[in-house]
Amino acid sequence: MKSVNIHEAKTRLSQLIARAQQGEGFIIAKAGKPMVRVTPIDSPEPGHQKRLGFLAGQFRVPDDFDRMAEHEIASMFGA
């Protein structure tokens, strides 16, 4: 996420807002210290974004997953 200082944000506010509307958020910093994050209004709230595991229980991994196609793979390497 891009960081801009307050002066640059004031100068280019319209451009920054247009980019945020396209999904590209940014951080406004004061003296190099991040102060606020600007994101599109329809972006997911922090902490509410989908994470790994959101399909838990919807499919099953076979017990032999680690050994699937091992003979074909071994033959490709000349074993």
N, C-alpha and C positions, 0 to 999 in steps of 0.2 A: 504494500500500500504506500503510495507516494506521500511524502511529508512536505508541507509548504509553510513558510513563516507567515506571521500575521500580515505583514506589509504586502507580501506577494498575494495573499488571499484577498485582501482588500482591492488590490489592483486588478486581479483576474477573477473576481467572484463569479461573474456570468459564465466564463469558460469553465471554471471548476464545477459549477452547478450542472452545466450541460454534460460534463464528463460523468458526474455522479449519477445523473439520470440514466446514463448508458450502463450503469452497474459498476463503475470504477470509483470506489470510495477514496477518500484522502484524509490525512491528518493535518490539523493546524497546530503549529508549534510556536512557542514563544521562547526566544533565546536558545533554540535547539531542544527545548523540553516539550514533548508532546502534551497538548492541552485538551483537544477534542478530536473526535473522529466523525467525519461526515460520510454518511452512506445513503443510498436511495431509501425512500420511505417504505418501499415494498420488499426490502431485503429482510431476511430472517433475523430475529433478535439474537444477540450473542447468547450462546448457551442453548438455543433452540434449533441450531442447525443439525441436519441429519448427520449421523456419525456411522462408523462401521458397526455392523451388528443390527442394523435396522430391519434386516430380513430374517432375524433369528426365528427359528421354528417354521419357516416357510419352505425349506427344502432340507434334504438329508445328504450328507457327504458319505459316499460308500466307504466301508471298512478297509477295502483294499486300495484306497485312493493313492497312497504312496507307491504302490506297486503296479499301477495301471500302465499297460503297454511296455513293461520293463523288457520283455523279450524283443520287441520291435526296436526299442531304443538300443539295446545291447547289440543287436545285429547291425545297426547303422554304424557302430563303432568297431565292428569286426570281432566281436566276442562270440 
